[in-house]
Amino acid sequence: KQIDQVAKKFEENNRKSEQKNYSDEIKDKQDNMEKLLEELKNNQMAERMKKMEELMKMLNKDQLFDQLKQMQQDNALMEKDLDRMLELMKQLERDMRLEDLAKKAEDLAKKEDALNKETDAKSKSEQELKAQQDKLNQEMEELKKDMKEMEKVNEEMENKTDLKDIKKEQENAEQEMNKSSDELNKKNSSKASKSQKNAKESLEKMAQK
């Protein structure tokens, strides 16, 4: 049943939001959708029961046919409502993933900035700095996976969001972070520092999209 599919999607989004601190806008959307879902469930059951009782009392074939036709129309309207609801669910999931991505990008930008300060201060060896950069590169891999998941959700929607700019900044940051590791491996801290700054800027832009 489509209403079960919508309810399942809503429960999944709710579970995710309970584990993280999302914005008030996301929480408001969830509250509104919960009310809509309850209305749909209640209307569906009440209307079906009412129509069934009426049909059982009817003997006139013409009236029976008209009533069945009306039920088909009601079902079609219900399907449209459920389709709209499902689209809203997907939109909420995408918004949640966008917020998650922005927070992770912001956090990674701060870590990259801290590493950049250490690189400029020459307070650690290139080997130690490279180990730190490699660790941040692993975090970038996780962020990249999140980006792919969000793109997948976006593709399933009727009203898609343009993610090209976010994708571009993510790819730029990843490229610069890898460059930083390569330069530190070559003991070229000045070039590594430049790449770190570029990566930080791209991550900050990504967090603001």
C-alpha positions in Angstrom: 0.0 0.0 0.0 1.2 3.5 -0.8 0.2 4.9 2.5 2.4 2.3 4.2 5.3 3.4 2.0 4.8 7.0 3.0 4.5 6.1 6.7 7.7 4.0 6.5 9.6 6.9 4.8 8.3 9.3 7.5 9.5 6.9 10.3 13.0 6.6 8.7 13.3 10.4 8.6 12.1 10.7 12.2 14.7 8.2 13.4 17.5 10.1 11.6 16.4 13.5 13.1 16.2 12.1 16.6 19.9 11.2 16.4 21.0 14.7 15.3 20.3 18.3 16.0 18.6 19.7 12.9 17.4 23.2 12.3 13.9 24.5 13.5 12.9 24.6 9.8 13.4 20.8 9.4 11.6 20.1 12.7 8.6 22.2 11.6 8.4 20.4 8.3 8.4 17.1 10.2 5.6 18.2 12.5 3.4 19.4 9.6 4.0 16.1 7.7 3.1 14.1 10.7 -0.3 15.9 10.9 -0.9 15.4 7.2 -0.1 11.7 7.4 -2.5 11.2 10.3 -5.2 13.0 8.3 -4.7 10.8 5.3 -4.8 7.7 7.4 -8.0 8.7 9.2 -9.7 9.9 6.0 -8.8 6.7 4.1 -10.3 4.4 6.8 -13.4 6.4 7.5 -14.3 7.0 3.9 -13.7 3.3 2.9 -15.9 2.1 5.8 -18.7 4.5 4.9 -18.7 3.6 1.2 -18.7 -0.1 2.0 -21.7 0.2 4.3 -23.6 2.2 1.6 -22.8 -0.4 -1.1 -24.0 -3.2 1.1 -27.4 -1.5 1.6 -27.8 -0.8 -2.2 -29.7 -3.1 -4.5 -30.1 -0.7 -7.5 -27.4 -1.7 -10.1 -27.2 1.8 -11.5 -26.6 3.3 -8.1 -24.1 0.6 -7.3 -22.2 1.3 -10.5 -22.2 5.1 -9.8 -21.0 4.4 -6.3 -18.1 2.2 -7.5 -17.2 4.9 -10.0 -17.1 7.5 -7.2 -14.9 5.2 -5.1 -12.5 4.9 -8.0 -12.3 8.7 -8.2 -11.9 9.0 -4.5 -9.1 6.5 -4.6 -7.4 8.4 -7.5 -7.5 11.6 -5.4 -6.1 9.7 -2.4 -3.2 8.4 -4.7 -2.5 12.0 -5.7 -2.4 13.1 -2.1 0.0 10.2 -1.2 2.2 11.0 -4.2 2.5 14.6 -3.0 3.2 13.4 0.5 5.9 11.1 -0.7 7.5 13.9 -2.6 7.5 16.1 0.5 9.1 13.2 2.4 11.9 13.0 -0.1 12.3 16.8 0.0 12.7 16.5 3.8 15.2 13.8 3.5 17.2 15.8 1.0 17.1 18.9 3.3 18.3 16.8 6.2 21.2 15.4 4.1 22.1 18.9 3.0 22.3 20.1 6.6 24.4 17.1 7.5 26.7 17.8 4.6 27.1 21.5 5.4 28.0 20.7 9.1 30.6 18.1 8.1 32.1 20.5 5.5 32.3 23.2 8.1 33.9 20.9 10.6 36.4 19.7 8.1 37.2 23.2 7.0 38.1 24.1 10.7 40.4 21.0 10.9 42.1 21.8 7.6 42.6 25.4 8.8 44.2 24.2 12.1 46.5 21.9 10.1 47.4 24.8 7.9 48.4 26.9 10.9 50.6 24.1 12.1 52.2 23.7 8.7 53.0 27.4 8.5 54.4 27.4 12.0 56.7 24.4 11.2 55.9 23.1 14.6 55.8 19.5 13.4 57.7 17.4 10.9 56.4 16.9 7.4 55.8 13.3 8.3 53.6 14.2 11.2 51.7 16.8 9.2 51.2 14.3 6.4 49.7 11.8 8.9 47.2 14.4 10.0 46.4 15.3 6.4 45.8 11.7 5.5 43.4 11.4 8.4 41.5 14.4 7.1 41.5 12.9 3.6 39.7 9.8 5.1 37.0 12.2 6.5 36.7 13.7 3.0 36.0 10.1 1.7 33.1 9.8 4.1 31.8 13.3 3.1 32.0 12.2 -0.5 29.9 9.1 0.2 27.3 11.4 1.9 27.3 13.6 -1.2 26.6 10.6 -3.5 23.7 9.5 -1.2 22.2 13.0 -1.4 22.5 13.0 -5.2 20.7 9.7 -5.3 17.8 11.1 -3.2 17.7 14.2 -5.3 17.5 12.2 -8.6 14.4 10.4 -7.3 12.5 13.7 -6.9 10.3 15.5 -9.3 11.6 18.9 -8.2 15.3 18.5 -8.2 17.8 20.8 -6.6 20.9 21.9 -8.6 23.8 20.4 -6.7 26.5 21.3 -9.3 28.1 24.0 -7.2 28.3 21.9 -4.0 29.7 19.0 -6.0 32.3 21.2 -7.6 33.5 22.6 -4.2 33.7 19.0 -2.8 35.8 17.9 -5.7 38.1 21.0 -5.5 38.6 20.4 -1.7 39.3 16.7 -2.3 41.9 17.5 -5.0 43.7 20.1 -2.9 43.8 17.9 0.2 45.4 15.1 -1.9 47.9 17.7 -3.2 48.7 18.7 0.3 49.5 15.0 1.2 51.7 14.7 -1.9 53.6 17.9 -1.2 54.2 17.0 2.5 55.5 13.6 1.3 58.0 15.5 -0.8 58.8 17.7 2.3 57.5 20.8 0.4 55.6 22.4 3.2 55.1 25.8 1.4 53.2 24.2 -1.5 51.3 22.0 1.0 50.2 25.1 2.9 48.8 26.7 -0.3 46.8 23.5 -1.0 45.5 23.4 2.5 44.3 27.0 2.3 42.5 26.3 -1.0 40.9 23.1 0.5 39.7 25.1 3.5 38.1 27.8 1.2 36.3 25.2 -0.9 34.9 23.5 2.2 33.7 26.8 3.6 31.9 27.5 0.3 30.4 24.1 0.4 29.1 24.7 3.9 27.4 27.9 2.8 25.6 26.5 -0.3 
